[in-house]
Amino acid sequence: MKQLKYQQKAVAELIEKSITLLNTAKRGEKLIFKAPTGSGKTVMAFDMLSQLVEELRQGVKSDYREVAFIWIAPNKLHEQSYLKMKLFFDETRVLRPVMYDELDHTDGYIHAGEILFVNWESINKENAIMVRESEQNKSLFEITRRTQEEHNLPIVVIIDEEHLFWSKTADKSKKVLERIQAKIEIRISA
């Protein structure tokens, strides 16, 4: 990451606010991360997630030591972000980026430190494969339920290009997020 002061300040503020929201009893807390196009939002978000995981592992100011993540993006942006993050964390392995097909479906949950990348269009339709109930319990909603209830891992959802989700599909977007029941929603927007 570039060592620009505004980026460092934004990352520090996002970490502090995320830890505060993790410590609340409520789910679905929202944190808005808004910055101009070209300011490095994605890189700042990656850095923030990395530092958040490290601080939680050290027991800094939080009730939780570990979290799981879901990164939701429109169109093919989730693939671009996934590939960037794989490169970003190739050496440190602080976070493990995964796509739905790469999840370990035998135990059926998002592991601590994993960040599941999801295409928005693949989860906001009732008949979409990722959200359809099945005998194998592989739906995204069943996976998120097991992650949080059976493994006591709060989920932090990152919604990239958040402003694109609330036009024609606002009702569907809201329903999907309600079913995921994330502890925090970090909404990234220009």
Secondary structure, 3 states (H helix, E strand, C coil): CCCCHHHHHHHHHHHHHHHHHHCCCCCCEEEEEECCCCCCHHHHHHHHHHHHHHHHHCCCCCCCCCCEEEEEECCCHHHHHHHHHHHHCCCCCCCEEEEHHHCCCCCCCCCCCEEEEEEHHHCCCCCCCCCCCCCCCCCHHHHHHHHHHHCCCCEEEEECCHHHHHCCCHHHHHHHHHHHCCCEEEEEEC
